[in-house]
Amino acid sequence: MSLYLVFDLGNTRLKWAAVESTQNIADRNKKLWAYSGSISTKSFQSPELRAELSDYISKTLPKPDAIGFCCVAGDAAIENLRSLFPQWQDLEWKQLRGSSPYQGLRTLYQDPSKLGADRWAALIGARALSSTNTLVINAGTATTIDLLGGNGVHYGGWILPGLSLMQDSLQQNTVQLPLAVRANKPEAQASFGSTTDKAITGGCDAAQIGAILRAAYLAKTMNHPVERIWLDGGNAKILAQEIKQFPELAILPVEPIEGLVLRGLWAWLLQNL
């Protein structure tokens, strides 16, 4: 049995997971990630916290057979990541980039090297889970919406500010608008906001859903009508609740799924061992 370690270095968080060769990439069981975790990307800049993370992982896991990673947080973050395990210097680190080939999948991006590695990993993860026309949505610091055809073609996508960025920009660039606070258990807002907080959060949610509706419409005009929506990222559950309010989208299988990028890294790593 082999062990694989995968890292997703994002703008906000560093996520990792360990998987065994006996596990199934298409398994949607929440316990798939028997060993996983995350820390903020900002805290990962601290040598002390990196040392703690290295010590924790190396003492919890046996030496992995391979390590795969993707990064959108810059070269310094990659250097910090590669420095984690000096005791495993003989291990080969494999970096997934937007231009990395994956059998059964291709992108129509004009310059694949400019495609975010996390978006590409999420598309690979989605492909490993299903072979239908799919919207792959990562609702994190930024919200990305990508169309993946059942034929394995990535037709491109959109990048827009995530919910927190939208709300922060209003607070930072206006005099009277506060930083909106969401309820601890946010519910879908099916009406206009009657308070400033609800007006802001509802407006930001509406902008995100509007983009998703537009993407579904375009996919249909391209003869690739959306048959499924995968949602990943910190705001996935919020968007899932909102999507249910729209008949055009509610009829689709809409599934928030954790670790779509990690799943894609895993699938790609297996093809490149």
Buried (B, 14 or more C-beta within 10 A) or exposed (E): EEBBBBBBBBBBBBBBBBBEEEBEBEEEEEEBBEBBBBBEBEBBEEEEBBEEBBEEBBEEEEEBBBBBBBBBBEEEBBEBBEEBBEEBEEBEBBBBBBBBEBEEBEBEBEEBEEBBBBBBBBBBBBBBBBBBBBBBBBBBBBBBBBBBBBEBBBBBBBEBBBBBBBBBEBEEEEEEBEEBEBEEEBEBBEEEBEEEBBBBBBBBBBBBBEBBBEBBEBBEEEEBEBBBBBBBBBBBEBBBBBBEEBEEBEEBEBBBBBBBBBBBBBBBBBEEE
